[in-house]
Amino acid sequence: MLMPVALYLVAVNLWTLAAFRHDKRQAVAGHRRIAERDLLLLAAIGGSPGAFAGRHAFRHKTRKEPFSTLLQLIAAVQVGLAAGLLVLV
């Protein structure tokens, strides 16, 4: 059971990182962007580490509010859920 969850998390974080990279390139080129809600959705479905990595690696969405606060809130909830699961196991 642990292996499929790990594979899912790797996949969703790579997808999220790629989305941040693509959005940054689109922003620089002045083209159509990925909606912030879609980037936050990727973070919410498990891609928050990829989102933080993408923000750092591509210097993208680092000062954008309320995006930054919402991303931190998503990550905090995920950490809380993970801690709760560890206590139950």
ChimeraX attribute file (.defattr): number of C-alpha atoms within 10 A of each C-alpha:
attribute: neighborCount
match mode: 1-to-1
recipient: residues
	/A:1	5
	/A:2	7
	/A:3	8
	/A:4	9
	/A:5	10
	/A:6	11
	/A:7	11
	/A:8	15
	/A:9	18
	/A:10	16
	/A:11	15
	/A:12	20
	/A:13	24
	/A:14	18
	/A:15	17
	/A:16	28
	/A:17	26
	/A:18	15
	/A:19	19
	/A:20	25
	/A:21	19
	/A:22	15
	/A:23	22
	/A:24	21
	/A:25	15
	/A:26	14
	/A:27	14
	/A:28	9
	/A:29	10
	/A:30	9
	/A:31	11
	/A:32	9
	/A:33	13
	/A:34	15
	/A:35	10
	/A:36	13
	/A:37	11
	/A:38	12
	/A:39	20
	/A:40	19
	/A:41	16
	/A:42	20
	/A:43	26
	/A:44	18
	/A:45	15
	/A:46	20
	/A:47	26
	/A:48	26
	/A:49	18
	/A:50	24
	/A:51	29
	/A:52	23
	/A:53	18
	/A:54	23
	/A:55	19
	/A:56	12
	/A:57	12
	/A:58	16
	/A:59	14
	/A:60	19
	/A:61	18
	/A:62	13
	/A:63	11
	/A:64	9
	/A:65	10
	/A:66	9
	/A:67	16
	/A:68	16
	/A:69	12
	/A:70	15
	/A:71	20
	/A:72	14
	/A:73	13
	/A:74	20
	/A:75	20
	/A:76	13
	/A:77	13
	/A:78	17
	/A:79	12
	/A:80	12
	/A:81	12
	/A:82	12
	/A:83	11
	/A:84	11
	/A:85	10
	/A:86	9
	/A:87	8
	/A:88	7
	/A:89	5
